[in-house]
Amino acid sequence: MKPNPLIAEAHRLVPNIAKGQAAVYFLRLNSGTIYVGCSTNLDQRLDDHLCGQACRTTQVDPPAAILRVEILPTFSEARRREAQLKRWSRAKKEALIRGELTVLRKLSHSRSAARSKN
């Protein structure tokens, strides 16, 4: 079986990740879309994505790269974080991936201001 480059990169991003740890991850799909998911077995989940067995989204639009991994204390916290991130704009996700916290804060404030005007 060919080594999964997503797993190698995930372990570069988070060297001490182990099976059973709750993780939220960002994938860049071939189309350029950012996919957000979570798992307690990241290696297996990334294999499933690459083989087209994880979900319809990555079956139709396979992953090209893993961009970010966040470790959380519990799977329920990972699910909440995943839901939060899925509501974010692409610009906010990109700022988080690049580690541009000032841009991220600015984008968060601009959305809050727009909501309060309505």
N, C-alpha and C positions, 0 to 999 in steps of 0.2 A: 504494500500500500504506500502510495506517495505521501511524503510528509506534508502536513497542512501548514502553509505559510502564515495563516491567520493565528494559529496556536503559537507558533514561534514568536510572532510579534506581540501577542498578548502576554507571553511570559517575559518578553523584553520590557514591556510597559509595567507589568506587575510581577516581578521575579518570584515572589513567594506565594503566589496564588495556588490554592490546593482544592481538590475535589471537596465539595460540601460547603465551600465559602460562597456566600451570596454575592453576585456581581451584576452590575449594569454595564452594558457595553454598547459602543457606537461602531457601526459598520458603514463604510462607504460602498454603495452598490455600483455596479458597472454603469448605470445611468447617471451616477453622481448623487443620487438620493442618499440621505443619511438615515440609516435604520437604527432604532434603539431597541434593545432587548435586555432580558435578564435571565439568569440561570444560577443554579447551585453546582453545576458541572460545566464550566465554561469550555473546557477542551472538547467534550462530547457535543455541546451545542454548536460550537464553531465547525466541527466536522459535519454535523447535520446540515448546517447552512451551506457548506461547500458542496455537499452531495445532493442538495435540493430537497432534503427531507425535513427541514425545520419548520418551514411555513410557506405559504403560497407566494408571499412577497419575494423571498430570496430564491424560490424555485424559478420564478419568472425573470427576476433581476438579480443574478448572483452577486455575492460580495466580492469586492476587489481589494479591500483593505480593512483592517481594524484600526480605529482611530483613538479610542479611549476606553479604559476600563476603570470602573469605580467599585471598590469593595465596600460592602455594607454589613452591619452586624447580623441581620436576619433577612430571610427571604421576603417577609412581608414589607420590610423597609425598602428592599430592592424593588419590589413591585410598585410601591408608592413613588419612589424616585423615577422609575421607568415611566409611570403615568404622567408625572410632572414634566419630565423631559420631552415626552411626545407632544405635549401642548405648546412647547416652546417654538418660536420661529426658527427658520433655518439660520438666520443671522446670529441668533443667540446661541444655537448649538455650535456653530462655527467658532464663535468667540470663546466658548468654553473649551472646545477642542484645542484651540491655539493658546489657551491660557491667558487670554486678554481680559483680565478681570475688570479693568476700567471701562472697556467697551461693553462688556456684559452688564455692568451696573447701569451704564447709560441706556442701553436697550431696555432694561427692566424698568427704569424710571420713565422712559418715553411711553411705554405701554400702559403703565399705571396712570400717567397723566392723560392719555387718550381715553382710558376707561372712566376717569372721574369727570370728563367733559360730557359724557353721554348720559 
